[in-house]
Amino acid sequence: MIIYPAMDLIAGRVVRLRQGRFDEVTFYDPAPADALRSFAEDGADWAHVVDLDGAKAGAPAQHELLKTLAAASPLKLQVAGGVRSAEHVAALLDAGASRVVVGSLAVRNPAATTALLERFGPEHITLSLDVRVEGEPMVATHGWQEDSGLTLWDVAARYPSARHLLLTDIGRDGMLDGPNHALLAEAVERLTHLEIQASGGVTSLEDLAQLTTAGAILGRAMWEGRLQLAEALHARR
């Protein structure tokens, strides 16, 4: 399992949002470059970096910072936030990102997303789907405010050539209640062509031990000291 320590950025500062709400922001002290250096010292190989300004604007907004971070960090970066076009993907990869996350576009525009997978290769694209579990896992869009009317299975079936999927249960994100193990286990069983990254609710070593996904995102629990990154990495090597 790959452990991805997550770092969300607003105006160059490290933050966390509660339930994706921009009016519920917690700021953290480390400078982004220092945080990445700490991740590497703990033994991480990857980091998940989210440009929240870009996510809000619908286009990457902290490009120069991301470029600087990618150039200085020994980690491979998976970068998210406002990616809507091939130009956005190309710019982020050129800046040094190893993978670029595509979210809303994968729901709204299957043709454009398939073209990204073909042009840049499935190793460089991570699809990201945010779901509300109301019987079936329903995919949400537009900052979790709108229901797409599509299930997780509907959207994933569009992309047989994809390799990486970041799957977030909205109800668990930032809540420290543990992951949705049932959903994640079903996704691993049904979506066999995808390497799934569990996102939302990972709080303890016990949570990680139960996961059968290819990866896990560590966010709030890590930043608040409830789960030490070094311990998580050692437990899942």
N, C-alpha and C positions, 0 to 999 in steps of 0.2 A: 504493500500500500504506500502511495506517495502522500505525505503530509504537506499540505499547502498552508503555511501561516499567511493570514490575510491582513492586508493593510489598505484601508480606505482613506482616500485623500480628498480634502476640500481646501482649495486655495493653498496647496502646498503643506497642509498640516494633516497629521494622522487623526482620524476620527472613527467613531462608530455611530451608526444610526439605529434607533430602536424601531423594529418593524418597517424599515425603509423610510421612515418619516424624517424629512429634513428639518422639522421643527423640534425633533427630539435627538439632539446631537451631543455626544460626549467627545471632548477633545483629550488627546493623550500627549504626553510630554516628548517622547523621542522624535528627533528629526527623521524624516523618511529614510535618508541614507544610513543613519545610525541604526534604525530599526532593521533594515535589511542586513546590515553588518552583524547585528546580534543574532538574526535568524541563521546566518551562515555559521557563526561561531557555535551555535547550538547543534549544528549538523544538518540543517535543511539543505536540500538541493534546489527547491523551487520556492517561489512566493507568488501569492495571488494578489495583484495590485489593482484597485478599483479607483478610477477617476470619477468621483461622484459629481464633480462639476460637469463633466462630459455627459454622464448619465442624465443629469437634469436638463442640459442644453440640447441633447440629441446629436452631439458630435464631440469627439475628444477635445478636451479643453486645457489639459495640462501636459501637452506634448513635450515641451522643452524639459520639464521636470522628469517626465518618464524617460526621456532620452538620456538625461544625466544619470538617473538611477541605474538604467540598464548598462551604461558604459562603466559605471563604478562598481557595480555589484558582481560578486562571483556567482550569484544565484541565477537560475533561469526564471524568467518572469512570465507569468500568465496575466495578461492585461485586459481589463474590462472597462466599459464606460462609454456609452454613446456611439458605439460602432454601428454605422448604418450603410457603409459602402465599401467597394473594393479599394478606393483611395484611402479610406481610413485604415483598413487592414494593412495595406502596403506601407503606409507611413509609420505605423507602429512596429511592424516587422523590421523596417529599415532602421528604426530608432533602437533596435536591439531586443525587442520582445521576442520570446520563443513561441508563445501562443497568444492568439487574440480571441477574446470571448465575443460571441455573437448571440444576442438574446432576442429582443423584440423582432428583429428582422427575420429570424427563423420562424416566427409565428405568422408574421404578416406577408412575407414575400419568399415563398419556397424556391422560386426560380433564381432569385438573386443569391440566396444562401447556397444553393447547389452550385452556382457559378463560383462562389468564393471557395468552396471545398475543392472544386476542380482546378481553379487557378493556383491556389496557394498550397493545396494538399491537406488531407485530413489531420496530419500531425501538427499543423499550425493553426487550426481552428478548433475552438471549444464551443459547442452549442450550450446555451444556458437556458433552462426552463424553470420558471417559478410556478409552483402549483398550490392550489388550495384543495385540500382533501375533503370533499363533501360526497361521500360514496366513492365516486371516481375522482382521480386526481385531475382537476381542471386547471388548464394553463391560464395564468393571468398576465396581463401586459400593462404598459404605460405606468410604470412604477407601482404595480400591484393594484392599481385602481380599477382596471377593467377586466372583465372575464372574456376570454377569446371565444368561448363556446366550444373549445377543442380539448380533448383529453391529452394527457401526457403521451398516451399510446398513439393517438392520431398524429401528433406532431413528430414524434420520433420515427414513425413509419415512413415519413417523407424523405428521410435521409439515410438510405442504406449504405452510403459511402462514408458517412461520418464515423469518427473514432472516439471522440471525447465528448462527454455530456456532464455539465455541472447541474445538479438537480437540487433545488431548494424547496423545502416545505415552508411556505410563508408563515404558517402558524408557529413554527419552531424557531425561526430566525431571530437571534439575539435574545431569546427568552430563557436560555439556560435550563430548558426542560428535557434535554436529551433529543437525539434525532428521531425521526419517524422510521423506526427499524422495519416495520412491516412494509411500508412503501418502498424503501430502499432495497429490501430483499426481493420484492416482487419485480422491481426494475432490473435488478441484476439477472434475475431468472428469465425475464421476458425480452430484454433488450441485449441480447448476447453479443451483438456486433459493437456495442459501445463500452468504453471504459468510463465508468460512472464515478463522479466526484460527489461525495455526500456533503451537503451544505445546509447548515441550520441546526443548532441545538447541541453540537458536540461539546460536552462539558467535562468528561472524565475519561480516565483510561478504560473504565468499564464500557463506556459508549464506544470507544474505538475498537475494543476487543470483540464487540458484537457485530461490527460492520463487515460486510463481505464485498464492499465496493473497492474499486481500484485506487481511489483517493479519498481524502477527507480535508475539508476546509476548516481551519481553526481560526476563530474570530474572537468574540467577546470574552469567552472563558480564558483564552490565552492572555488577552490584554489586561484582564482584571486579576490575573494571577491564580485563577482557580485550577488551571491546567498548564503545567510547565511544558513548553515546546520541546525541550531536550528529553524529558521523560516520555512524551508522546512519540517522538522519533525513535527512541530506544525501544519502546514497547512494540512498535510496528515494523521494525527492520526485518 
